[in-house]
Amino acid sequence: MADVKECPMCGETMKLREREITDRVPGSTETKTSKFREWVCPECDYFEEAEED
């Protein structure tokens, strides 16, 4: 998969970013970490989740 994509809103080049989110499980000290990838446009702040291969 390429690391660039055209933004459907403004036509600028989007970039693929990997994000990691850590959530605390309510009522305990346990945490859950999730990783996901998303396309982000730096010009208009449009974003969408990347499809998995």
N, C-alpha and C positions, 0 to 999 in steps of 0.2 A: 504494500500500500504506500502511496506517495505521501510525503509530509506536507504537501500544499494542496489547496482546493480553492475554487473560486466561490466567493460569497454570493448567495442568491439575492441578497438585499442591495448591496452596493457594487458588486463586481470586483472588489479588491481581493487580494490573496489572503486566504485563511491559513492558520497554522494548527497543527495537531499538538495538543498538550495532554500530558498525563497528570491526573490529579489523584490525591489520596485524601480521604475524609475519615476522621476518627470520631466515632460517636460513643457516648457513655451509655451503658445499659441501665435503664431506670431501676432504682432499688438495689443496685450493687456497685462495686468498684470496678467491674469488668468493662472493658472497652472493645469495640468492634471497628476494624479498619477495612474500608472498601477502596479499591482502586478502579478508576475508569478513565477512558480517553474521550476527549471532546475536541471538536473543531471550533476555533475561536477567531473572529475577525477583529483585528486591532483597530480598524477604522470606525466601525459602527456598533461594536459590542455585540453583534449577533453571535450565537453559539448553537451547536447541536451535538448530540452524542454521536461518537464514531461507531460505525458498524463493525462487529467482530468478524474476522475471516473464518 
